[in-house]
Amino acid sequence: MNSLNGKMEVNGRDDLKQPLLQHLNGVAIDIPQQINDVGKKCRTVKFKIREIKCASCAASIESVLFNLNGIESATVSPLEGHAAVKYVPELVTAKKIRETIEEAGFPVDDFPEQDIAVCRLRIKGMMCTSCSESVERALQMADGVKNAVVGVALEEAKVYFDPNVTDADRIIEAIEDAGFGADLINSSNDVNKVQLKLEGIKSQEDVTFIQTFLESAQGINHVEMDLAENKVTVSYDPDLTGPRSIIQYIDGSSHDSKIYRASLFVTPRPRETERLQETRLYRNQFLVSCLFSVPVFLFSMVLPMLPTYGSWLDYKIHNMLTIGMLLRWILSTPVQFGVGRRFYVGSYYALKRKSANMDVLVALGTNAAYFYSVYIAIKAVTSDTFEGQDFFETSAMLISFILLGKYLEVIAKGKTSDALAKLTELAPDTAHLLTLNDDRTVLSEMEISTQLIQRNDIIKVLPGEKVAVDGIVIDGKSHVNESMITGEAKPISKRPGDKVIGGTMNENGCLLVKATHVGSETALSQIVQLVEAAQLARAPVQKLADQISKFFVPTVVVAAFITWLGWFIPGVARLYPKHWIPNVMDEFELALQFGISVLVVACPCALGLATPTAVMVATGKGASLGVLIKGGNALEKAHKVKTVIFDKTGTLTIGKPEVVSAVLFSHFSMEEFCEMVNAAEANSEHPIAKAVVKYAEKLLEKFGSHNEQVTEAKDFEVHIGAGVSGKVGDKTVLVGNKRLMQTFQIPVESAVDDYITENEQLARTCVLVAVDGKVAGAFAITDPVKPEARVVVSFLHSIGISSIMVTGDNWATATAIAKEVGIEKVVAETDPIGKADKIKELQLKGMTVAMVGDGINDSPALVAADVGMAIGAGTDVAIEAADIVLIKSNLEDVITAIHLSRKTISRIRLNYVWALGYNILAMPIAAGILYPFTGIRLPPWLAGACMAASSLSVVCSSLSLQSYKKPLHIKAP
């Protein structure tokens, strides 16, 4: 089968070299390996040098390089001109190395223009799109930073930087200078890194010994010691060593009668810990504010309406200052300057970076209410005739309601990443490690942490246990439930040679599994990385919020000031009736109330959360269904799809060709015929060739002449898209299609032609075998259509999406398959580039095109399509060509991907309607547009509650996507 499932081999390193996550502009980033060499951080740069004519040229280049300070080693190949130079970045730059070689008279090619490193950071203190833009600006202005992407919903940043200029610590400092907190999640060289807790470390001498001891071990690349926590961080080569070997190595060490011990340093999951801390912070701040603001509310709103209980509040202490006013002042001050300090800090940093956010609005509104109330209180103390109304309850209650809203919002936002959290929790904590001898007898068994599993370890998986890592079954039979990874509900039978995925559930048998992919290389880890990257990427539809956020806060401040003037000046000029002004207020106070309400009712946060929260929930939900969507851009494109192009082999068909008949057109016996075919096809890797060989071997076994030693053809040659040829003994044998026969001018008789026509009408492919210039026989091969194919094509048609099939197979077979599945438009006998050209042709007509293929031969078409869907990815999810990865080989997931994208974009639009509609409606009401007609006005504290509810409602709207159900579910036969 031309499927990605076949890419994971026992020691499969090739598929691990492909980067899972790429640079935003589509450029793969190759991170140089960091090596620790006697305490110095070194880097290696590789390139090609031209015009090297002999070994002396290579020697002279090495000589001039060693004259540079900071060169650790330099190797130049005199044959091909390849060079590898290890250097210390603090002493010499890669640019200087290149210039030195060119000055010596040798041109340099394929030289990496700059080192690029990547780090992921958790950002604290972001509340809206304005905040994320401020962090991005601060990062992009930092020296050495090449690009930065910040996600407000995920609260993370991904930063691409030049490690020769800056590092993660300096990047964190730049973020903190902008007024936000930051913690390092991981850096690009964390892929094979382990943290160990050390025992027996008492002095610097012990630290030096352990560091030197580890650096001398095979496979250790870099060692970092932390004496304060007795911790060591080790970077290693997984092909040479692993965490368990490193621990055993340390445990076996001793120095001056001192014995050292090492164990895995277990860190709590940072995302959960920080989310919990943030939730507790808002909860505690809300409770503290309530401790003060509830009494303020009672003293200002409730007790004055109950003369029996509240008359004591009107008792005058000095002049016109009452007990009630003094108590409200005393109680509101801790809320304003203690609990509300976070708004002052946020406003300071926002204004410092010449931007404005929600903190600015809250600080302006609460300060206006508080300091006007202080003015009233001072006037009351100094005058025996002054009467005025304070608004201390406005500032205190406003802050309390905003904190309540943020507390509920943080809880709701935490639920948006539930799907991702469930994925990360799938891997078991422990596994049973076996030690086997050569005849597979178990010598020992021990329970270890899954983090200590190394490549090629043998793991025992008992019934009811989860598979610890990706691997291959070497013994045992069972059924494994892979629904948590692939969404496939039906348990899959596993036998020796079958692949298993870490995190899946073993049901009824005991399996021995050889680990092939561990740590960050496992399918589960790569899925988590892909989903995290998708949640970080911005959807194009979010540009609306980004544009609005730039002028939103200044516009609100101006609107609030105009509102205040609009009520104050007409009030003084007596342009509206006196009875509009409440008895306890004057014109200034009424205008101030309206102005503050406008300030605090506007909510930029709801706009900023409309897109990222929906994308977070949708990508997480998709991952749980086996549909990996690479971010908001893929979601937005997929919902516009009007045409789906299907590859045939492995996409519409099962992808496992089988020979259904074989005929002879010559004097050769079937036994001779099969032996010649076997010899000719022995070296071919094509699925059809393998099917032919398998069928021929079965026939030979039936004749009793099967031989383990297959005679291989001499002068073997592959004819791309046609077949193979070679010499078997003294005979020239060709095996392939009709095109191959025509190329070698071999006549195809009418009987052969009739056989071809008859089978092609039955959607079969014919393989002809010619011996010494004459067709000797033929095989008819079928690749069964997937049972769900017709239903999927019909469903797509019902929702207004047309289907086209493109294939390299012949027209007759392609037409028969298309007719069977209900596809009317067919493009046959085309190569991979031809498929891409067909997509471009449709795009020129204004169509949005999705391409569904197996991700190998269809890569050009997947890239050319508006939405590339790689189907049947199995355990290999590192597919760069596709926008959407369908883990199962089930066509109904094509519908799921398109339908989920439509639901998500619809939800994002609803979020925008609510967020924009809320602001458009709430601001006029807060400004008092209804007051002259109905007497209804929005007090500032209620306006603050409305603002908090706005953000919460948008997050809850996005959370509704968690209940998404697949529109089509076809039960397996």
N, C-alpha and C positions, 0 to 999 in steps of 0.2 A: 504493500500500500504506500502510495506517495504521501505519507502522512508525517506530521512532525513527531508522532509518537516514537518513530524509529530512531530519533536522534539521541536518546539517552542510552549510552552504552555503559558497561561495567566501570570502566575508568574514564568515561566520556569527558575529555577535557576540551575538545574542540567547541562544543556548544556552550562551554562556560566562558570562552574568550569573547563572546559577543556581549557588548554592554546592554544591560536591560533598560536603563533609563538614559536618554540622550539629551544633548544640549537643546535648548528651545529652538534654535535655528536648524536643527537636524544634523548637527555635526557631532559625531561620536567623540567623546573626550577620553583620551588615554592618559591615565594618571601614572607618572613615573613612580617606580618603587622607591620607598625610603629605606635606607640601610643605615644601621648604626655601626660606625667603625671607630672603636676606641673613643666613644663619647662624641664623635662628630657626625652630624646629619649630612648624609651624602645623597646625591641624585645621579641617575644615569641617563645620558642622552644618546640616542642612536640615530645615525644618518648615513648618507652615502657620499663618497668622494670620487670625483671623476679624474680622468687622466693619470691614474696610477699605472705605471708601465712595468714596474718590477718590485721586488721585495725591498730594495733600497729606498724607493719612494715611500713605501709604507713606514719603513724605519725612520726616515727623515721627518715624516708627519708626527710620529709618536714622540720624536726627540723635541720638536718645537712645542708640542703640547706639554711635555714634562717641564719645560722651562717656565710655564705659568704657575703661579702660586695657587694652590687649591686643587690641583689635579691629583686624584688618588690613583687612577689607572687609566690607560688608553690602549685600545686594541684596534688595529687596522688590518683588514684582510687585503692582501696584495692581488688576489684573484678577482674578487667581485667589488672591492672598494668599500665594503661595509665597515663602519666604525662604531665603536661603543666606548664612551668616555664617562668615567665616574668622577664627579667633582663635588667640592664643598661650596654650596651656594653663597655662603657668607664671605667666601674669599674670591670667587670668580663666577662670572655669569655665563650662561649658555651662549649669549650673543658674542662675548669675548672669545669663546672657543671657536666659533664659526669664523670670526674675523681673522684670528691667528692662522687658521688653515688656509684661508683665501689669500692672505698676505704671503704665504709660503708658495703660492702659485698653483693651488689645487682648488678647482670649483667644487662647491658643496651643493648636493641635491637632497630632497626629502628631509630637510632640516626642520624640526618642529619650531615654529616661530616663537612659541612661548609655552611654558609649563602651565597647565591648568589643573587646579585642584578644586574639589567640591566639598562643601560642608553643609550639614542641615542643622538649623538652630530652632529652638523653641522660643517664641517671642511672648513676653508678658506685657500686659497693659494695653493691648489693642482692643478697640471697641467698635470701630467702623472703618469704612473704606478709606476715609481721610487718614486714619492712623496707619493703615497698611501702606498707603502711598508715601507717608512721611518716612516710614522705615525703609522703603525701597529707595527713596531719594537719598537718605543718609548713607545707605550701603553703596549706592552707585557713585557717590561723591568721595567715598573712601579710597585711598591709594591702593592700587593693585586689584581692586574688584572689577571683574569684567562684566558680570551680569548678576542680577538678583531677582528672585521671584518670591513674593510674600503672599501667603494665604491667610485672610482674616478669620475664616471659619475654622481652619485647621490650626491656626495660631503657630504657624511654622514659616521658616524662610529657607530657601535653597540658594546658596551663594557660590558662584564660580569666581575663583580668584587666582592670581599669580603667586605661587608660594615663595618665589624669590623676593617678592615685594612686601607681602603681608602674611598674616596667619590668622587662625580662628580667634585667638585672644584679642588681637587688634580689631577684628571685625565686631566682636562682642562689645568692645569699648566704644566703637562708633555708634552702635545701637543704643548703648546706655547713655551716651552723650546726647542722643536725640530724645531722651526721656522715657525709654522703654527698657524692660529687663530682657535678658537673653541667656539661654543655656545651650551648650553644645549637645546635640543629639548624637551625631556621628560625623566622621570625616571620610573622605574618599579612600583612605588607606586603612579603614577599619574592617575591611571585608574578612580578613583572617587574623583576628586579634582576640586575645583572651586576657581577662583580668584575674589575677590570683591573689589570695590572701596568704601572707607568709607568717610562719611562727618561728621563733628563735632569733629574730632580728633585734639586736640590742644597740648597735652602734653603726657609725658610718663605715667602719671596716667590714661589717657583715654585708652592708649594702653593696660595697665595691666587690666583695667576693662573689655574691650571688649574681651581680650584673656581668662580671667577667666570666663566671662559670656558664651562664646561659648563652652569652655571645659566642662561646666556643663550641656550642652544641650544633649539630647538623640541622639545617632547616630553619634556624632562628634568624630573622632579619633585623629585628629592632627590639630593644629592651628599655623600658622606662620604669625607674624605681620611685616609689613614694614612701619615704621613711615615716612621715607623719601618720599614715594609715596602715603601715606595714603591707603595702600593696605593690604588686609588680604588673605592668602591662606588657605583653609579649606579642609581637607580630611574627607570623611564621608562614612557611610554605606548606600548604596542606598535603602536598604530594610526598613530603619528606617527614613530617612530624604532625603533632596535633596536641590539643590541650591535655589529654590523658598522659601522653608521653612526656610532656614538659613537667607535669606534676610529679610523675615517677622519677624524672631526672633530678628534680630538686630534692625529693624525699631521699634519694640515694646519695646526696652530697653531705659533706661534713668539713669543718674547718676548725683547727685547734680544739678538738674534742667537742665542738659545738655541732649539734644536729639541727637541721632545718626541715620544716614541714610546709607543704603548700596545699591549699584547697581552693575550690572555685569561689571567686568573689561574686556573691549574688547581690545585684542591685535591684531595688524595687522598680516596677515599671513606671518610668517617669511620667508618661501621659496620664495614667490613672492617679498617681500621687499628686501631681500638680493640679489636676482637675478637682480632686478632693480638697486640696488646700485652698484653691480659689473659691470653691463652694462654701467652705467653712468661713473664709474671710468675709464674703458678702453676707453670709448668715449672721455672723457675729457683729459685723458693723450695723446691720439692720436692727438686730436686737438691742444693741447699745443705743442707737438713735431712737428706737421706740421707748426706751427707758426714760428718755428726756422729752421726746416730742408728744407722747400720749398725755402726760400731765399738762404740757403747753396747750394741747388741743382741748382738754377738759377745762382749763382755766380761761380759755378765750371763746370757746364755742358752746360748751354744754352748761357749765355752772352759772354763767351770767343769765341764762334763760330760766334758771330755777332760783328765784330770789331767796327762798328759804335756806338754800345751801350755799349760794354764791354771793350773798350780800357783803361778806367779809372781804371779798376781793376788791371792792370799791373803796375800802378804807384808805385814806390819804396818809402817807408816811411823811412827806414834806412837800409843801405847796400842792401841785396837781399830780405828783407821782403816787400811784396807788400800789397796794400790795400785789395785785394781779399783774400789773405792768412789770414790776420788779422781778416777780417770780418767772414770768415769761422770758424776760431778758436773761436772767441767771441760767434758766434751763436750756434756752436755745443756743447760748454761746458755745458749750461743748460740742453740740451737733454741728454748728457752723464751722468752727475752727479745728475741732478734733476729728469727728467722723467725716466731715466735709473736706478735710485736708487733701484727700486724693484728687478732688476737683481742682483745687488751687495748683497742685503740682502738675497735673495734666495740662491745665491752661497755660502755665508758665512755659512748659516745654513746647506746647503747640505754637504759642506766639513767638517763642525763640526761633523756631524753624519756619516762621512766617506762614503759618497755616492756622486753621481753626477747626475745632471738633466739638463734640457734645459737651466736653468739660467746660469749654469757654461759655457756652450757652447757660449751663447750670450755674457756673460761678457768677456770671453777670446777673442772672435772675435772683439768686439767693442773696448776693451782696446788696443788690438794689433794695430788696425787702428788709434785710437785716439792718443795713446802715441807715435807711430811712427811719426804721423803728428806733434805732439808737438816738437819732436826731430828735424824734418825738419825745423820747424818755428824758433827754437832756433839757429840752424846752419845758417839759412838765416839772422838772426839778427846779428850774430857775424862774418859773413864772407862777403866780398864784391865780391867774385868769385863763391861761392857755388850755385849750381842749383839743385833743388829737387822738387818732386811732393808730395803734402800732400794728405791725404785721409780723411779729416774731414767730407766730404759728406758721406763717407762709413759708419762711426759710426752713424751719425745722421739719415740717411735714413734707415739704417738697423733697428734701434730701432723703427722708425716710422712704417715701414712695419710690424714688428713683433706685435706691438700694434694693428695695423689695423686687422691683422689676428686673434689675441686674442679677439678683440671686436666682429668680425663676428662669431667667434667660440662660444663665450658666448651666443650670440643671437640664434644661431643654437642649442646649447645644451639645452637652455631653452625650445625649442620646443619639445625636446625628452620626456619631462615630461608633455606634454599637456594633454594626456589622463588621467593621475593621477589628474591633476589640475581640469579637467572637472568633475571627480568623486567627488572630495571634494566640488565642487560648487553645487552639485545636491540638497543638503538639503536646504529647505527654511529657511529664517531668522526668520520668525515669525509664530505663530500658534494661533488658536482660542481655548482657554481653557474654558470648560463648567463645571459648578457645578450643579449636579443633586440631586434630593431627591430620596427617596426609590422607588417611582413609575415612575422614570425617567423623571420627569418634570424638565425643565431647570430653575434653580434658578438664575444663572448669567452667563454672557459670557464676556470674556476679551481677548484682544490680548496680547500675551507674546512672548518673545524671545524663540526660540526652545531650547536654552541651559538651559532654566529654567524648561523644562518639566521633570516631575518625573514619576516613575513607577506607573501604575494604574490611571494616569490622563485620563480624557475623552477629546478628541480633536475632534473638528468639522472640516471636510474637505469639502470645497465648490467646486462646479464644476469649473474646470480650475485651481485648486490649487494643490500644491504638498503635498503629505503625509509627515508629519513632522518626525515621528518616526515609528519604527516597532510596530505593534500591531494587535489587533483582532477587526473586525467590530462588533459592538453591535447593530447598528441600521442603516437602510438605504440600498439602492441598487444602484449600479453604475458599470461602467466599468473603470478599471485602466490600464493605459499604463505603463508596466514594462520594456519597451525596454531599458531604460537607465541603468538598473541594470542587467537584464537577457539576453538582446538582442532579446527578443521575441517581434516581431513587432505587433502582434495581441493583442488588448486590452482584459484584463481578467475580466470576470464578478465577482463582489464581493457582497456577501450577509452576513447577520449576521452569525458569527462563522468563516468566512473566514479570513485569515491572509493577512496583507498588509505590504509592505516594505517601509521604509522611503526613500524619494527622488523620488518616482514614482509619476506619474501624474494622478489625478482623473479627469475623462472626463465629465460625464453627470449627475451624481446624487450627493446628499449630503450624506456624511457618518459620523457616530459617531464612533470613534476609541478609544479603550482602550489601552493605552501605555503599552507594555510588555518589550521592550528593548530600553533603552535610552542611550545617550552619546556614549561612546566607545563600548557599547554592541550591537549597531545596526548592521545590515548586511552591510550597506554602510561603516561604520567605520571599520569593520573587513575586508572588501574587500580592502579598502585603506591600512590597516596595512599589509595585505598579499602581495599586489602588491609592497609596499615599501620594505618589507623584500626580495621579489624576486629580486628586482632591486639592492639590496645590496649584494646578494649572487653572488659569482664568478662562472663562467662557467669553466669546466675543460679545454676547448679550450683556455682559457686565460692564461694557464700555459706557452704557447709559448712566449707570450709577457712578462710575468714575468721573464722568463729565459733570454730573449734577453736584457731586460732593465738593468740587473745586470752588464753587461759588455759593453753595447752600448756606453755610453758617453766616458769611458776611451779609447775604440777602436777608436772612432772618433777623440779624441785629438791626439792619436798616429798617425792616418792616416793623420791628418792635418800637424803634424810636419814632417812626412816623405814626404808629398807633397811639403812642403816648401824646405826641403833639396834636394828633387828630381829636383826642378827647379833652386834652388840657386847655388848648387855646379856645375852642368853641365854648367850653365850660366857663372860662373866665369872661368871655365876651357875651355870655348868656344866650348863646345860639341854640341851646336845647333846654327843655324845661328843668326847673330846679328839682322837681320831685324825682327825676331820674337818678339823682345823687343820693345814696343811702344816708340815713340820719347820722351814722357814726363816721362818715367820710366827708371830705371836701373835693373840689374839682381835681386837685393835684393827685390825691390819693386814689380816686377812681381811675384816673388816667394811668397812674403807676401800676395799679392792679392789672389793667388790660395789657400794658406793655410787658410786664413780667410774664403773664400768661402766654403771650405770643412767643417770648424767648424760650420758655421751657416746654411748650407743647410741640414744637417742631422737632422731628426725629430723623437725623441723618443715619442713625444706626440701622433702622429698618431697611432703608435702601441698600446699604452696604451688605446686609445679610441675605438679601433676597435670592441672589444667585449662588454664592458659595455653599450655603446650607443645603439647598436643593441638590447641588452637584455632589456634595458629600454623601447625602442619604442615597441618592440614585446609584453612584458608583459602588457604594458598599452593598446595596441590595443586589445590584447586578453581579457582583463578585460571588455572593451567596448562591446565585442561580447558575454560576458557571459562565457568566458573560462579563468579561473584563473590558471596561470602557476607559480609554485613555484620556479622561478629562472632559471638561466642558466643551471644548472645540469639537470633539468627536460626537458628543451628544447633540450639539446644535446642528451639525451637518447631517447626522443620521435622521433627524426628524423631517428633513426636507427631501429625503430620497424618493424618487419617482420611478427609478429603473434599477433592478437588481440583475447583475450579470453573474451567472453560475459557471464555474468550471465543471467539467463532466466527471473525470476520474477522481474518485476519492471525495467528491463533493456531492454530486447528485447520485453517484453510484457508491457502492460500499468500498471499492478500491482494492478488492482482493480477486484478481482475475482467476478464472477456473477454466480448464479445457473441458469442453463437453463432447467433442468428437474428433476423431483423427481418421483421415482417408489416404489411400495410396493411389498414385497415378503412374506407377512404374512397376518394373519387374522385381524391385527389392522387396524382401520380406519385411513385415512390421518390426521384427526384432532388429534387423540390420538398419532399418530406417531410424528407429529410436536411438540406437547406439551412435549413429552419425549426428543426429540432432543434439544428443547429450554432449558430445565432444565439441560441437560448434558453439553451443550456448553456455558451456561451463564457466566461462569468464565474464558473462554478461550479468549486470546488476539490475537490469530492467525488470519490473514486476511481471510483465508478460513473459519474458524469457524464463523467469523462475517458475511460472505456472507451467510452461511447456516442459521444462526439465523435470518438474515434479510428476507430471503426467507420464512422461516417457519412462521415468524410473519405475512407476507403478506397473506399467506394461511389461517392462523387462523382468520385474519380480514375478509377474504372472507367468512369463515364459520360462522362469527359473534360470535366467542368465544374468541376474543383477550382479555387478562387480563393484566393490568399494573403490577400486582404482579406475577413475574415469580418464579415458584418453583425451588429452587436450589438443585442440586444433592448432596447427602452426600458421604463421602469418595472419593471426587473428586481427580483425579490424572491425571497428564499430562505425556504422554509417548512420549518423544522427537523423532520427525521425524516420528511418527506413528499416534497419535491421543490422545483422552482422554477417561477416564472411570469414572463411579460413580454409586451410587444407587439412582434411582428415585422411591420414594415410596418403594414398595417391589421388584422392578425389577432392575436387573443389566444391565446397558446400556453402550455400547461401541460405540464411534463414531470415525472413522478414516479410514486409508487405508487398503489394503489387508494384509500388513505386521502386522498390529495390530490384525487382525483376526487370522493370523497364530500363533502369539505369545500366544493368549488365546485359541488356538486349536479349533477355531470355523469353522465348515465346510462351504466352499463356493460352493454352488450348481452350476450346469451348467448354469442355467438361469441367475444367478448373474454374472458368469464368462463371459457369452456372452454379457451382458450389459456393463461390464467393457471394454472388448475388442472393442466393437462397438464404445464406446465414446473415448477411448484412441486413436483410429485411426483418430478421428476428433479433436485431440489435446485437449481433455478435461480431467480433473482430476476427478476421482470418489471417493466419500466419502460414506463408508458403515456404516450402523447403525445396531448393533446387540443387541437384547433384550433377556436376559436369555439364552444365548448360541446359538442363531440362528439369521441369517441375516434377519432383518425385513424390510429393505428398503435401498434405496441408492439415492444419489444426484449426478448429473453430473454438473461439474463446469468448466467454461471457463474463461480464462484470455486473452482478445484479444491482438493480436500482434500489436505493434506500426506501424502505416501506413508507416513510413519512413524506417523501419528495412530492408526490402529487397533491397531497393535502396542503402542504406548505405553499406550493405554487398557486393553488386555487385560493388560499387565504390571502396571499399577497394581492392577487387580482381583485379580491373583494374589497380591499382597502385602498384601491386605486394605484397599485404599484405593478408595473409590467415586468416580465421576466425574460431574459435572453440567455441562451446557452452558448458558450464558446469552448472549442476543443480542438486539439490537434488531430483527433481521430477522423476517419473518412466520413464523407457526407451521408452515406446510406446508414451507417451505424448511428451517427449523431442524430439524424432525422428520426430514426426509430426510437431512440432513447427520449428525445424531446417529445415525441408523440405520446409516449408512455407516461410521462410526468405532466403533460399538459402545457408545454412551452411551445409557442408558435414560431418565435424567431430563433434561428440557429446560425452560428458562424462556425464552420468546420475547417479542418486541414490548415490550421493557423499555428504559428509559433508563439512563444511568450511575448515577443515584441508586437506581434500582430494583435494580441489581446489588448495590450495597452493602447495601440492605435485605434482600435474599435471604441474603447472608452473615451478617448479624446474626441473622436468623431461625434459621439453622442453628447459630450459636454459642449461642443461648439453649437449644438442645436438648443442649448439652454437647459439640458436635463441635469439633475443631480443624480449621480450614478454611484451605486454600491457594488463592490466586487467581492464575491465569496469564493475563496480558494483555499488550498491546503498550505499556503504560506511558503512553499519551496519554489516550484517552477513558476508560480503565479506572482512572484515578488514584483516584477515590473508593473503588472496590472493592478496589484494592491496599492502600489505607490501612486499610480496614475489616477485611480478612482478618487472620488470625493470622500468616500468612506470605504476603507479596506477592511474586510472581515476575514481573519484567518480561522478556519474551522478545523476542529479535530486536533487542537494544539496539545492535548494531553498534559504530560508533565513538563513539556518545554514551553514555557510562557514567555520566553525572552524573544518576542517577535517584533522587530523594529519596523517592518514594512506595514503592519496592520494598525488601524485606528482602534479596532475592536477585536478582541481575542475570544473566540468561542472554544472553551476547553473541551467540551464534548464534540463528537462527530455527528451531532444531531442537528438537522436543518431547522427544526422548530425554534432553535435559539436565534436564528436570523430574524424571525418575527419578534422574538422577545427583545432583541437589541433595538430594533426600530420602534416597537411599541413603547418600550421603557423610555426611549429618548423623546418620543412625542409627549408622553405623560409628564416627563421632567420639564421640558421646555414650556408646556402648558402651565405647570405649577410655578415656574419662574415668572411667567407673565402674570399669573394671578398674584404672586407676591409683589410684583411691581405695581400692579393696579391697586393693591391694598396699601402699599407703602406710600405711593405717590398720592393716591386718593385720600388717604388719611391726612397727609400734610396739607393738601389742597382744601380739604373740608375743615380740618381742625383749626388752622391758622385764622381764617376769617371769623370762626365762632369765638376763638380765644380773643380776637381783636374787638369783639362786641357787636358784630353785625346783626345778631338777633336781639340784642338787648333793647333797642328802642321799640321793637314790635311785641316782644314776648316777655321782656323782663328777665330773660335767661342770660346769665353770664357764667363764664368758666373761671372759678377761682384758681389762683396759681397752683395750689397744692393738688387740685383735681386735674389741672393741665399736666402736671408732672406725672400723675398716675396714668393719664392717657398716653403720654410719651412712652412710659415703661411698658404699657400694654401693647403698644404698636410693635416694638421689637419682638416681644414674646409671641405675638400672633403670627408674625412672619416665620419664626423658627418652628412653631407648632404646625404651620401650614406645610413647611418642608418635611416635617416628620411624618406627615400622612403618607408620604411615598413608601414608608416602611411596610405598609399594608398592601403594596403592589402585588398583583397576581398575574401570572403568565396568561396571555389571551388564548393560547393554543397549547394543549397538553395531549400529546398522542401517546397512548399506552403502547409499550413494546409488545410485540406479538409473542 
